[in-house]
Amino acid sequence: MDILTDQDVQKYRDEGYLVLDGLLSPEECDALRDRMSEIIERMDVPEHCRTQFSTDHDEQLKTQGNADYFITSGDKIRFFFEKGVFDDKGEFIVPREQSLNKIGHVCQNVFVSNLQNLVKKLGLINPVILQSMYIFKQPGIGGEVSPHQDATFLYTQPLGRVMGMWIALEDAALENGCLWFIPGSHNDGITRRMVRTPKGTFPLTDFIGREKNYDDKLFVQAPVKKGGAVLIHSEVVHRSAANTFDASRHVYTFHVMESQNTVWSPENWLQPTEELPFPSLYT
């Protein structure tokens, strides 16, 4: 069964993103959340590794850019934190998990065949999985994600070979931090790149260029119901607001790259190895 219509494909190409309803059932969403709960139960993050996640230029250089914990996360499950999650007793809530080079076994069992059909409809010939993240966006502390383009962090030649798959495990509404996009902005290129610095230097990553300032009036909200998904072109400008609501906004998201005739930049923070290459979506 086709997940995408021809009209869907054209909308994605024109606007740089696409909202899909009903990719997963409520039961499948709950299974993914249960799997994440199991991982959290076993979580043990040393205090010096409690890195805050941000897409802000300067904040990234202070946190991820100086953290070996971040730069070595390519083949591991790693945890990154929002501002304000640590209380006076030093306890914390984990709002973001990053597990690269693989999709969790629950996710594979749930919808990998539908995903294969989806990327084939988009014309991908040899898609590989770059990374995955579980984003909690907890009530009251789920922070703002500032305007950015995924190609800043996942740079390819030519550009436009990476797509994000953002799956709502709970309703993502205006109140609890749904995504916002500038339609058509994927046609304007990118303004900055995150690159590895030479070995032995600090910070471990740096930026070439700066993110533009965007007019808030250009952004269009993209709410999605539990089980729905958003396809995100790597060059489209998008953001999400802080979660000030009393309901969380759990999301499972990952990135797929068309590897045929694509050069993955050796300067990207995330690098495959001979032992751990980017896995194919078709295997």
C-alpha positions, -999 to 999 in steps of 0.1 A, spaced: 0 0 0 13 34 -9 19 57 20 22 88 -2 1 100 -30 16 118 -60 1 150 -46 19 144 -13 52 139 -31 47 172 -50 38 191 -18 69 178 -1 91 189 -30 74 223 -32 73 232 5 101 212 20 80 193 46 49 171 47 25 161 75 12 125 73 -16 112 94 -18 76 108 17 63 101 16 44 134 -13 31 154 -18 43 190 -6 9 202 26 11 182 33 46 196 29 32 231 52 3 223 79 28 214 74 48 245 76 16 266 109 7 249 122 42 258 111 37 294 132 5 296 163 24 283 157 52 308 155 27 337 191 16 328 204 51 322 236 61 341 250 95 329 281 108 349 277 144 360 305 156 338 287 142 308 253 159 314 254 179 282 226 204 273 212 201 239 207 233 218 205 244 182 216 279 191 250 288 176 268 301 207 252 276 232 263 247 209 299 257 210 298 259 248 281 225 252 282 199 224 313 216 208 333 210 240 320 176 248 337 144 238 305 127 250 287 143 221 313 138 194 318 101 202 280 93 202 280 78 167 275 42 178 260 46 213 228 56 231 236 90 246 215 114 266 213 152 263 195 176 285 173 207 282 180 238 302 163 238 336 161 200 341 184 198 371 167 206 405 184 217 437 191 181 447 209 174 415 182 152 401 173 154 365 148 146 338 161 133 305 144 151 276 165 138 247 181 105 238 203 101 208 210 67 193 229 68 161 235 43 133 204 23 141 167 22 147 155 5 179 142 -30 174 107 -20 183 107 7 156 119 -18 130 92 -43 139 65 -16 138 68 3 106 100 -4 86 81 -18 57 58 12 55 89 34 56 106 15 28 75 21 6 75 58 15 111 64 5 107 45 -27 77 67 -36 100 97 -30 125 82 -55 153 71 -30 174 43 -44 198 34 -17 187 51 16 208 48 47 200 57 83 222 84 98 209 89 133 179 87 155 166 106 185 139 103 211 127 137 222 107 140 253 97 177 254 85 174 290 58 197 304 72 231 315 108 223 307 107 212 271 127 241 257 126 261 225 144 247 194 156 278 175 152 281 137 177 259 119 183 236 89 193 200 94 218 202 66 238 225 89 247 194 109 243 167 83 260 182 52 262 164 19 272 171 -17 250 177 -34 227 192 -8 192 180 -3 200 143 1 189 140 37 153 137 50 141 138 86 112 115 97 96 131 128 70 107 144 46 120 170 42 95 198 17 119 214 -3 148 200 20 176 189 -1 208 191 5 245 193 3 244 231 30 218 237 55 226 210 46 214 175 69 221 146 69 254 126 82 257 90 90 283 65 75 267 34 98 267 4 129 277 23 146 245 13 152 262 -21 175 289 -7 205 268 4 221 269 39 239 297 57 261 278 82 278 244 87 288 226 118 322 210 112 347 190 132 379 209 142 414 194 137 421 166 161 435 178 194 420 212 192 390 228 211 362 233 207 357 199 191 332 214 166 329 248 151 306 267 127 312 281 92 288 310 87 259 320 109 222 312 110 200 340 94 175 359 113 140 349 101 108 369 103 84 351 126 55 358 102 71 334 76 66 304 99 36 281 95 26 257 123 25 219 116 5 202 143 2 164 141 -18 138 159 -4 108 178 8 83 152 13 109 125 46 120 110 63 149 95 88 146 66 115 173 68 138 182 39 173 188 53 174 224 40 140 236 51 140 261 80 121 249 110 117 254 148 96 245 178 85 266 208 90 258 244 65 235 260 46 256 285 16 232 285 8 205 311 12 177 285 44 162 272 52 159 235 71 127 229 87 122 195 108 96 178 128 110 149 156 99 126 174 110 94 177 91 61 202 99 34 201 89 -3 236 74 -5 237 69 -42 259 96 -59 261 114 -26 293 126 -8 290 126 30 312 154 43 343 142 62 340 174 83 305 164 97 305 157 134 289 123 128 311 99 109 306 62 100 334 37 104 344 6 85 331 -14 115 299 7 118 288 20 85 255 38 80 230 9 77 208 5 47 171 10 52 164 -19 29 182 -45 49 
